[in-house]
């Protein structure tokens, strides 16, 4: 054997060993669906958020206790009046392509959030920035924004008002930096069409096979790269939870957090599956701009006709709790160390079991005695076994308890999202996990001009309470605002709370350090593989 052949064989062996090592240091997670977008200012879905928080990072990042902690900014100062915040970036920050990450990248990211041309669903979170709301509404120029970058390592924010959740906001992905040279080439599709995708977080997108899988590679230029112990995360997109479970059992997937409902009790009882605490509510939404759900009596009748206990005991079977209000348990109240928000107001706005008599009475008052004359309506949902089972259970309850016919329509995820936004539905599945640990994270959805307000709810008193809560520094008054807002919401019932979330999941024992946040986001920067 000649020397060149020996060297060739040795090189091949080294490549195989390297590939094997890379595979050993890779975690495979079932993301379940293809994200509609992973643009930090455009995304409004959990699947997109999971990707984004692993590939980008803001001035502040989310710690493994879910509290804001220093991220790209190593420290910050606040003026005595609380109206000026100065953030000091870490030395030597870089993007995943090795180019410097500067204060101007943060300025550009903030400008994208507040630019109405981008139609970010969370633009209102940036209204605390001086002239932020005016710029969004076309009443000020971009240079009027209260964002100052005197040098490459300093970001100064001048405020229109003090925001009690400012650091929580800044840890959220809408406030992440952006590269002007990359975004400007494809403002709407830059995250979807660019591979590899330049990022500034623990990982970057090295490959995306659309509707199949996405590979996140470790970012060697991440400021905290020494503490990132894995080489890659593969995110597969298996929609059917039965198929996902089979992939987990065969060793092709390390982590799944959407389990088949019929298998969940057995997996939990055996100890193979565990439950992650999750702060969110599963609910249905009524299109209040369309008959017959423009009548609050009809909406309340449908809400009272649902047996929530049956849903969690017989359908979801994953440790969920019946929702008798909109805000879930554990969300902090006036005293973060005391009673939670739900315990402060233990009002049972909705029954655990169906109140058939009250539901039928309301439907009769609305002109549909025993369901007679009620038009056939459609319940729209996105497809997976759990959502299908819930839809069928609701359909049966409304037929039995109200005498009405509800047809079911299953849609692909991206189509379904558009259906809700366009209000092209009668009743639709919905759910929301908190973006930060505060009741406003859920109640903000129903402000009249919110992009997320897919129900057409419009209530001036509600809007005023939510607006005050966003700038109210007296915590007791602020939480009181939110309690009053929730009461108004449930008196009008544009949403139909079903249950409070919990997340059963399966994780291979070879994987450690994955953080499953109560927001239902999954963080891989602390993961390691045995």
C-alpha positions in Angstrom: 0.0 0.0 0.0 1.5 3.3 -1.0 1.9 6.3 1.3 -0.8 8.4 -0.4 -3.3 5.6 0.0 -2.5 5.2 3.7 -2.9 9.0 4.2 -6.2 8.8 2.3 -7.5 6.0 4.4 -6.4 7.8 7.6 -8.1 11.0 6.5 -11.3 9.1 5.7 -11.2 7.4 9.2 -10.7 10.8 10.8 -13.7 12.2 8.9 -15.9 9.2 10.0 -14.8 9.6 13.6 -15.5 13.3 13.5 -18.9 12.7 12.0 -19.7 10.1 14.7 -18.6 12.5 17.4 -20.8 15.2 15.9 -23.8 12.8 15.9 -23.1 11.9 19.5 -23.1 15.6 20.5 -26.3 16.4 18.6 -29.8 16.5 20.2 -32.8 15.7 18.1 -36.1 17.5 19.0 -39.5 17.2 17.4 -40.6 20.7 16.7 -43.8 19.1 15.2 -44.6 21.8 12.6 -42.8 23.9 10.0 -42.5 27.4 11.5 -44.4 30.1 9.5 -41.5 32.4 10.2 -38.4 32.7 12.5 -38.1 36.4 12.0 -37.8 37.7 15.6 -40.2 40.7 14.9 -42.8 38.7 12.9 -43.1 35.4 14.7 -46.1 34.9 17.0 -46.1 31.1 17.4 -44.5 28.8 20.0 -42.7 26.8 17.3 -41.0 29.8 15.8 -40.1 31.1 19.3 -38.4 27.9 20.2 -36.1 28.3 17.2 -35.5 32.0 17.6 -34.5 31.9 21.3 -31.8 29.3 20.4 -30.3 31.2 17.5 -30.6 34.9 18.5 -30.1 36.8 21.7 -31.0 40.3 23.0 -29.5 42.8 25.4 -31.1 40.6 28.0 -31.6 36.8 27.8 -33.9 34.5 29.6 -32.2 32.6 32.4 -32.9 29.0 33.4 -35.2 30.4 36.2 -37.1 32.3 33.4 -36.0 35.6 34.8 -34.2 38.2 32.7 -30.4 38.1 33.0 -27.5 39.8 31.2 -27.2 38.7 27.6 -25.4 40.6 25.0 -25.3 43.5 27.5 -23.1 42.7 30.4 -24.6 45.5 32.5 -26.9 48.5 32.5 -27.6 51.8 34.3 -30.9 53.5 35.0 -31.3 57.3 35.5 -32.8 58.5 38.8 -36.1 59.3 37.2 -36.2 55.9 35.5 -36.6 57.4 32.1 -33.2 56.6 30.6 -31.6 53.2 30.4 -28.0 52.7 29.3 -26.9 49.2 28.2 -23.2 48.3 28.0 -22.5 45.6 25.4 -19.9 42.9 26.1 -16.5 43.3 24.5 -15.9 41.4 21.3 -19.4 40.4 20.4 -19.7 38.8 16.9 -22.3 37.3 14.6 -22.0 33.7 13.5 -20.1 34.8 10.3 -17.5 36.5 12.5 -18.5 40.0 11.8 -18.7 42.4 14.8 -22.1 42.8 16.5 -22.5 46.4 17.4 -25.0 48.7 19.1 -26.3 49.7 15.6 -27.5 46.2 15.1 -29.7 46.6 18.2 -30.9 50.0 17.0 -31.9 48.5 13.7 -33.6 45.5 15.3 -35.7 48.0 17.5 -36.5 50.1 14.4 -37.8 47.0 12.6 -40.1 46.2 15.5 -41.6 49.7 15.4 -41.8 50.1 11.6 -45.4 49.7 10.7 -44.4 48.4 7.3 -43.3 45.2 9.0 -46.7 44.8 10.8 -45.1 43.1 13.8 -47.8 41.6 16.0 -46.0 42.9 19.1 -45.0 46.4 18.0 -46.9 47.8 20.9 -44.4 46.3 23.3 -41.9 48.9 22.1 -44.2 51.9 22.8 -42.3 52.6 26.0 -39.4 53.9 23.8 -39.7 57.6 23.3 -41.8 58.3 20.2 -42.2 54.6 19.6 -46.0 54.7 19.3 -45.8 57.9 17.2 -43.3 56.4 14.8 -45.4 53.2 14.4 -48.5 55.4 13.6 -46.6 57.6 11.1 -46.6 60.6 13.4 -42.8 60.7 13.9 -39.6 59.9 11.9 -37.3 57.0 12.6 -34.6 59.5 13.8 -37.1 60.7 16.5 -37.0 57.4 18.3 -35.5 57.5 21.7 -32.6 55.2 20.8 -29.1 56.4 21.1 -25.9 54.6 20.1 -23.0 56.9 20.9 -20.5 54.1 20.3 -20.4 50.5 19.2 -20.8 49.1 22.7 -23.5 51.4 24.1 -27.3 51.4 23.6 -29.2 54.2 25.4 -33.0 54.0 25.5 -35.0 57.2 26.3 -38.5 56.3 27.5 -42.0 57.8 26.9 -43.1 56.3 30.2 -41.7 53.9 32.8 -42.5 50.3 31.9 -42.8 47.9 34.9 -41.8 45.0 32.6 -39.1 46.6 30.6 -36.4 44.0 31.2 -38.9 41.2 30.5 -39.8 42.9 27.2 -36.1 43.3 26.3 -35.6 39.5 26.8 -38.4 38.8 24.3 -37.4 38.0 20.8 -38.9 41.1 19.2 -36.1 43.1 20.7 -33.3 41.1 19.2 -30.6 42.7 17.0 -30.7 42.4 13.2 -28.2 42.8 10.4 -29.1 45.6 8.1 -27.1 44.2 5.2 -28.8 40.8 5.3 -32.4 41.9 6.1 -32.5 44.7 3.4 -32.0 42.1 0.6 -35.1 40.2 1.5 -37.1 42.1 4.3 -39.9 39.5 4.6 -38.1 36.3 3.8 -34.6 36.7 5.0 -34.9 34.0 7.7 -36.7 31.6 5.5 -34.5 31.8 2.4 -31.0 32.2 3.7 -28.8 29.2 4.5 -26.7 29.3 6.6 -28.6 31.9 8.5 -26.3 34.4 10.2 -27.3 34.6 13.9 -25.9 35.9 17.2 -27.1 33.3 19.7 -25.8 29.9 20.9 -26.6 28.3 17.6 -27.2 29.3 13.9 -29.3 27.7 11.2 -26.9 25.7 9.1 -29.6 23.9 7.1 -33.4 24.0 6.7 -35.2 21.3 4.7 -38.6 22.9 4.6 -41.4 20.9 6.0 -38.9 18.2 7.1 -36.1 19.3 9.4 -33.8 22.1 10.5 -30.3 21.8 11.8 -28.9 24.3 14.3 -25.1 24.3 14.5 -23.2 25.6 17.5 -22.1 29.2 17.0 -18.4 29.4 17.6 -18.6 33.2 18.0 -21.3 33.2 20.7 -20.0 35.1 23.7 -20.9 32.2 26.0 -19.8 29.4 23.6 -17.6 27.7 26.2 -20.8 26.7 28.1 -22.5 25.3 25.0 -21.6 21.6 25.2 -23.4 20.2 22.2 -22.4 20.6 18.5 -25.9 20.7 17.0 -29.6 20.5 17.5 -31.7 18.8 14.8 -35.3 19.9 14.8 -37.6 17.5 13.0 -41.2 18.4 12.0 -43.4 15.3 12.7 -46.9 16.6 13.0 -48.6 13.4 14.1 -47.9 12.6 17.7 -48.2 8.9 17.2 -45.5 9.0 14.5 -43.4 11.2 16.8 -43.7 8.7 19.6 -42.6 5.9 17.3 -39.5 8.0 16.3 -38.7 8.5 19.9 -39.0 4.8 20.7 -36.8 3.8 17.8 -34.1 6.2 19.0 -34.4 8.7 16.1 -35.6 11.5 18.4 -34.3 12.5 21.8 -37.1 14.9 23.0 -40.8 15.1 22.2 -43.3 17.3 24.0 -46.5 16.5 22.2 -47.6 13.0 23.2 -50.6 10.9 21.8 -53.5 11.5 24.2 -54.4 7.8 24.5 -50.8 6.9 25.4 -50.1 9.8 27.8 -51.6 8.3 31.0 -49.7 5.0 30.5 -46.4 6.9 29.8 -46.9 9.1 32.8 -47.8 6.2 35.1 -44.7 4.3 34.1 -42.5 7.2 34.8 -41.2 7.3 31.3 -42.9 10.6 30.6 -42.7 13.6 32.9 -44.8 16.8 33.1 -43.2 20.2 32.6 -45.1 23.1 34.3 -46.5 25.3 31.6 -48.1 28.7 31.9 -50.8 29.0 29.3 -54.5 28.5 28.5 -56.1 26.4 25.8 -59.3 28.0 24.5 -61.6 28.5 21.6 -62.4 31.8 20.0 -65.6 33.2 18.6 -65.7 35.4 15.6 -67.8 38.2 17.2 -68.0 40.1 13.8 -70.1 37.3 12.3 -73.6 36.0 13.2 -74.6 34.2 15.3 -71.6 34.8 17.5 -72.0 38.6 17.5 -74.6 37.8 20.3 -73.0 37.5 23.7 -75.8 35.2 24.8 -74.9 32.7 22.1 -71.2 32.9 23.1 -72.0 32.3 26.7 -74.4 29.4 25.9 -71.6 27.7 24.0 -69.2 28.3 26.9 -71.6 26.9 29.5 -72.3 23.8 27.4 -68.8 22.5 27.7 -67.7 20.0 30.3 -64.1 20.9 31.0 -63.5 18.1 33.5 -64.4 15.6 30.8 -62.0 17.3 28.4 -59.0 16.9 30.7 -60.0 13.5 32.1 -61.0 11.8 28.9 -59.5 13.7 26.0 -56.2 15.4 26.8 -55.2 13.2 29.8 -51.9 15.0 30.5 -52.4 16.6 33.9 -54.2 19.7 32.6 -56.6 21.6 34.8 -60.1 22.8 33.8 -60.1 26.5 33.1 -62.8 28.5 35.0 -61.2 31.8 34.0 -58.7 33.0 31.4 -55.5 33.5 33.4 -53.8 30.3 34.6 -52.5 29.5 38.0 -48.9 30.4 39.1 -48.9 33.8 37.2 -47.7 36.2 40.0 -50.2 38.5 41.7 -49.6 41.6 43.8 -47.0 39.9 45.9 -44.8 37.7 43.7 -44.1 35.6 46.8 -47.7 35.4 48.0 -51.0 34.4 46.3 -50.9 34.0 42.6 -53.1 36.0 40.2 -55.7 33.3 40.0 -55.9 32.8 43.8 -56.4 36.6 44.3 -59.6 36.3 42.3 -61.0 32.8 42.8 -64.3 33.7 41.0 -65.5 30.6 39.1 -66.4 32.5 35.9 -67.1 29.2 34.2 -68.3 25.8 35.5 -66.1 22.8 35.6 -69.0 20.7 34.4 -71.5 21.8 31.8 -74.4 24.0 33.1 -76.9 22.7 30.6 -80.0 24.5 31.9 -78.3 27.9 31.9 -76.8 27.3 28.5 -80.2 26.3 27.0 -81.9 29.3 28.6 -79.3 31.7 27.1 -79.7 30.2 23.7 -83.5 30.4 23.9 -83.2 34.1 24.9 -81.1 34.6 21.8 -83.9 33.2 19.7 -82.9 29.6 19.3 -85.1 27.5 21.6 -83.7 24.0 21.8 -81.3 24.9 19.0 -84.1 25.4 16.5 -83.3 27.8 13.7 -79.6 27.9 14.7 -77.4 28.0 11.6 -74.9 25.3 11.0 -71.5 26.7 12.0 -67.9 25.4 11.6 -65.2 24.8 14.1 -61.7 25.2 12.6 -58.6 23.6 14.0 -55.0 22.7 13.0 -54.3 19.0 12.7 -52.8 16.7 15.3 -54.6 13.9 17.3 -55.1 16.0 20.4 -56.7 18.9 18.6 -58.9 16.6 16.6 -60.1 14.8 19.7 -60.9 18.1 21.4 -62.8 19.3 18.4 -64.9 16.1 18.2 -65.6 16.3 22.0 -66.8 20.0 21.7 -68.9 19.1 18.7 -70.6 16.3 20.6 -71.2 18.5 23.7 -72.7 21.3 21.7 -75.0 18.9 19.9 -76.1 17.1 23.0 -76.4 20.1 25.3 -77.6 22.8 22.9 -79.1 20.9 19.9 -76.9 22.7 17.4 -74.9 21.3 14.5 -71.2 22.2 14.4 -69.1 21.0 11.5 -65.4 20.5 11.8 -62.7 21.7 9.5 -59.0 20.7 9.9 -56.4 22.9 8.3 -52.6 22.9 7.8 -50.9 25.1 10.3 -49.9 28.1 8.1 -53.4 28.1 6.5 -55.0 27.9 9.9 -53.1 30.9 11.3 -54.1 32.9 8.3 -57.8 31.8 8.6 -57.8 33.2 12.2 -56.1 36.4 11.4 -58.4 37.1 8.5 -61.4 36.2 10.8 -62.6 33.7 8.2 -64.2 31.4 10.7 -67.1 30.9 13.1 -65.3 29.2 16.0 -61.7 28.2 16.0 -59.1 26.5 18.2 -56.7 28.8 20.0 -54.2 28.6 22.8 -51.6 30.9 24.2 -48.5 30.4 26.4 -47.1 33.4 28.2 -44.3 35.3 26.7 -43.4 36.7 30.1 -44.6 35.9 33.6 -47.4 38.4 33.8 -51.2 38.3 33.2 -50.8 41.1 30.6 -49.0 38.6 28.4 -52.4 36.9 27.8 -54.7 39.9 28.2 -52.8 42.1 25.8 -54.1 39.8 23.0 -57.6 41.3 23.1 -56.8 45.1 23.0 -58.9 46.5 20.2 -56.0 47.3 17.8 -53.9 44.3 18.7 -52.8 42.2 15.7 -53.5 39.1 17.8 -57.1 40.2 18.4 -58.6 37.6 16.0 -62.1 37.7 17.6 -63.0 41.3 16.8 -63.4 42.2 20.5 -63.6 46.0 21.0 -64.1 47.4 24.5 -62.9 50.9 25.4 -62.8 50.2 29.2 -60.8 47.1 28.6 -58.3 49.0 26.4 -57.9 51.7 29.0 -57.2 49.2 31.7 -54.6 47.4 29.6 -53.0 50.7 28.6 -52.7 51.8 32.2 -51.3 48.4 33.2 -48.4 48.8 30.7 -47.1 51.9 32.5 -48.5 51.6 36.0 -45.5 51.4 38.4 -47.7 50.8 41.5 -47.9 47.0 41.4 -51.1 46.7 43.4 -52.9 49.2 41.1 -51.5 47.4 38.1 -52.6 44.0 39.1 -56.0 45.4 39.9 -56.2 46.8 36.4 -55.5 43.3 35.1 -58.2 41.6 37.3 -60.7 44.1 36.1 -59.7 43.5 32.5 -60.1 39.8 32.8 -63.6 40.2 34.3 -64.6 42.4 31.3 -63.3 39.8 28.9 -65.2 36.9 30.6 -68.4 39.0 30.8 -68.2 39.4 27.1 -66.9 35.9 26.3 -65.2 36.4 22.9 -62.9 33.6 24.1 -64.0 30.2 25.6 -61.4 29.0 28.1 -61.1 25.2 28.2 -58.1 24.1 30.3 -54.8 25.3 31.7 -51.8 23.8 30.1 -49.3 21.2 31.3 -46.7 19.6 29.0 -46.1 15.9 29.2 -42.8 15.1 27.5 -40.3 12.3 26.8 -36.5 12.9 27.0 -33.8 10.4 26.5 -31.6 9.7 29.5 -28.4 10.4 27.5 -29.4 14.1 27.2 -29.1 16.5 30.2 -29.4 20.2 30.7 -32.2 20.9 28.3 -34.4 23.6 29.9 -38.1 23.3 29.3 -39.5 26.7 30.2 -43.0 27.3 31.5 -43.5 29.4 28.3 -43.2 26.0 26.5 -40.0 27.2 24.9 -37.1 24.7 24.9 -33.5 26.0 25.5 -30.6 23.9 24.3 -27.6 26.2 25.3 -27.2 24.3 28.5 -27.7 20.8 27.0 -25.1 18.1 27.2 -24.9 14.5 25.9 -23.6 11.6 28.0 
